[in-house]
Amino acid sequence: MRESPDFRMSEVERAAALRDVASLIRAVPDFPSPGILFRDITPVLRDPAAMAAALRLHLDAVADLAGSIDRIVGVESRGFLFGMPIAHALGVGFVPARKPGKLPAATVTQAYALEYGEGTLHMHADAIDAGDRVLLVDDLLATGGTAGAAARLVQRLGGEVVAGLFLIELPFLKGRERLAPLRVEALLPF
């Protein structure tokens, strides 16, 4: 196991960070299609203090896994925004799970359903080594379709998904239940 810094936050720090980050998440009705209430994280991204708080919250949520993760898999595209700095902080590699036509080498693919349509994820066939312990990272857990597809890709390549980490969860869409028994860490339920 690798030596890792202690990423734990105090209860006071965590509560303040959650409040600050949540206050910047914007609700956008009817995007990307009618009837969808989109949670826009771009105000968090443009605020350096909020982005730092969001990163600390992510690391705090999985502090017990520090030193035992081999790879971070970030789901296109907003999973890249948090996945890369988390990978850097944990001292592990980052693997992108991408939409079709974005990866240049041989890939494995997985189709999935999502809240407002269908999709396919691709991952390089050599991205995960057998036995790798993987943390999935994305900005939002809705139906669990995207995260489930990413988890299946990791498993098909011989890796073990130890947890899914999300900034936002929409509990009414029951994504957490669909990912069971996977450990799910979601910072802000909406």
Secondary structure, DSSP 8 states (H G I E B T S, - for coil): ----------HHHHHHHHHHHHHH-EEEET-SSTT-EEEE-HHHHT-HHHHHHHHHHHHHHTGGGTTS--EEEEETTHHHHHHHHHHHHHT-EEEEEB-TT---S-EEEEEEEETTEEEEEEEETTSS-TT-EEEEEEEEESSSHHHHHHHHHHHHTT-EEEEEEEEEE-GGG-HHHHHTTS-EEEEEE-
